[in-house]
Amino acid sequence: MKINEITTQAVGKWQSIFSSLGIDVGNGKHCPCPVCGGKDRFRFDNKNGRGTYICNQCGSGDGLELIKNYYHCDAKEASNKVAEYLNLRNTSTSSDLKSDLQDNIPENPVCKKVNYLLSKAILGQSDYLTEKGLTFDLTLLDDGRIFVPLININSEYTGGQFIEPNGNKRLMRGSNKKGAFIWVSPKLGRPDEVSKELLTATEIIICEGLATGVSIAEFRHRSLVISAIDAGNLIHVAKAVREVNSTANIIIAGDNDIGSHKNTGKEKAIEAATAINGYYTIPDTDYKCDFDDYRQQFGLQKTSVLFDKNLSKINIQTLTNTNNLRKLETQNMNLSQMASSQRAELLNEHYHNNLAINLTTDEIYHYQAADISRFI
């Protein structure tokens, strides 16, 4: 069927069509736009049953136009979706698209949209990373935008992030960011594949932004690198990852937000590392900087050195009766009877918990004010 024939068949049915596609248009009153968000900029007026709408940001259009904008597709693909719902035979519907739409997609509007966008994306070099001097394949839409899915530890897509060639970023409408993350990988990994990687990884690095993650992946090849999107989500991602992998070394690679009212990047990185008994590292610059900024200024090798040099761990001593008893028991043992972990704890206590280990070289560092001594 032709597109105009499909839209004719859809007259008076747009509310249910939108609902089946996960597009929330409200009940005719002002509400958030399903495409661009906001609070009350959108209204579904449905004139003559054609699915029409008005948005103060996106403009106005009919039902097909709304589907095009929501799914970032052309008119043919939007009409395919309508025909699918109406059980109409659309001669322009490709078998590949139909397969994509029916291939084990969860009955979840967000998952459906992510799967659809990924089915239309290709892996390639983006203008965004090229401008930063990075070569790394990411999933690209046909207009050049990056689209990277958000994944949680339950092997589910929870949303996605769009990154424009000029660096502007926004989350896909309906995304659930808390505890979800972006897998920084030059391949398109499905959630179940990412979960397997998390279970077997021996070192997991969690950073804020995608470009920072790409920079870190360039010199930390054996580590699993994931992006938490922002500082506030670091602790949620760290806790979620620790739930599925209790033995991995988890490193929080924070941003240095010095110069702001408070250094949010540093504070949140330390908070996340402390919560999961992990490590943190932050660029120790006197200006606002993340590891990608540092790489652009000083190169990959110096960034790698800085990353390792600034690795730190917060040691929290809880003075409970159990811990005091353990200390008394330890004092009655000689060094040869102690496990290596016990000897390490004694050494750290002797130096007032000012020791940190370099996970790459196994060197131990002793922090003395602004001075750092190295033990071989």
Secondary structure, 3 states (H helix, E strand, C coil): CCHHHHHHHHCCCHHHHHHHCCCCCCCCCCEEECCCEEEEEEECCCHHHCCCEEECCCEEECHHHHHHHHHCCCHHHHHHHHHHHHCCCCCCCCHHHHHHHHCCCCCCHHHHHHHHHHHCCEEEECHHHHHCCCCCEEEECCCCCEEEEEECCCCCEEEEEEECCCCCEEECCCCCCCCCEEECCCCCCCHHHHHHHHHHCCEEEEECCHHHHHHHHHHCCCCEEEECCCHHHHHHHHHHHHHHCCCCEEEEECCECCCCCCCHHHHHHHHHHHHCCCEEECCCCCCCECHHHHHHHHCHHHHHHHHHHCCEECCCCCCCHHHHHHHHHHHCCCHHHCCHHHHHHHHHHHCCCCEEECCCCCCEEEEECCEEEEEC
